[in-house]
Amino acid sequence: MTKLDYAKHLANLMQINLYSGDLRDLSACFYGLFEEFMPYGDGVDKVFEPLVCAKDLQDRIMPLYEANKDKANAFIKAGFTPIFSPPPSNDKAKLIALGKSHIDNLKKFAEFINDKELLKRLKRVHEVEIWDIREAIWELDLDEQLYKAITKWRHEAEFIDEKAEILKEAYGSAAGNILVANYLLYPALRHKPK
């Protein structure tokens, strides 16, 4: 199956038409793809069936459906189109554990891309605090450094299955965050930290 064949497969799932102008960036056609399978993700397996890493990609997105199902059902009942917008967690211990794990993974990533400056800065992070977003203190230069490093690596990364590249906008719309979108697409990338 070629990339174009895969795009036609996805268009069929969404019941949309592809036009010749769409061929320049097939991924742009599939913004909102994963929302089509809300609230429970029923049928989303068909998105991944033609891909080499189908199970890994599906396993990564299913928790989004689980986290959003109640809110998505409420949107549908009210007559609105559901979007991915999980309720925030109140489990501070779990959030802190996730934060620490995330920092450890970012350190491994910095080592993988051989970014000594980023690694040095990440090693200075010794604690994770949970704040209300209105009160949060951002280290914008560190955020920007992380964003640039991850984005550069992702744009240069090769795919195990070239067809999976078509999903990048679909993941962007589901995640609303480029870092989460990259996490969801991660199994499809060839050279990556373990």
C-alpha positions, 0 to 999 in steps of 0.5 A: 500500500502506498502513502496515497492508497493509505490516504484514500483508506483514511479518507474513506473512514472519514467519508471525505474526498481527496482533491489534487491540491491535497496531494502536497500535504496529505496529513493536513486532510486528516486533522480531526481524524481521531475525533471521528471515533469518539467517545470510546475509540470504537473502530479506530483500529481500522486507522492503524490496520495497514501500518507495520506498527499498528498495535503500538500506535493504537495502544498509545491513543486508547488511553485518550479515549478512556480519559475523554469518554465522559466529557465526549458523551456530554458533548454529544448529548448536548449536540456538540462535536466532541473534542479531546479535552480530558479533565485534569487529575487531582491525584498529585502523587500520580502527577508528580511520579509522571513528572519525574518519569518525564524528566528522566525520559527527557534526560535519556532523549538529550543523551540520545540526540547528544545535546550536552547543554540540554542534558546539563539543564535537565540534570538541574531539575530536582523536584516536580511540583504541581501548580494551578496553571494560573500560578505556574512558573514557567522556565520559558527558555528551557521549554523553548530549548526542549521544544526546539530539540524535540521538533528538530529531531522529529522532523529529521526522524525516519518512519518505520512505515512511511504511511504513518507520517500521514497521521501527524496532523491527526495526532496534532488535533487529538493531542493539542500539543506537539509533544503529546502528538510526538509521543503518540506517533513515537512507535512509528519512528525508526531511530529513537531512544528506548 
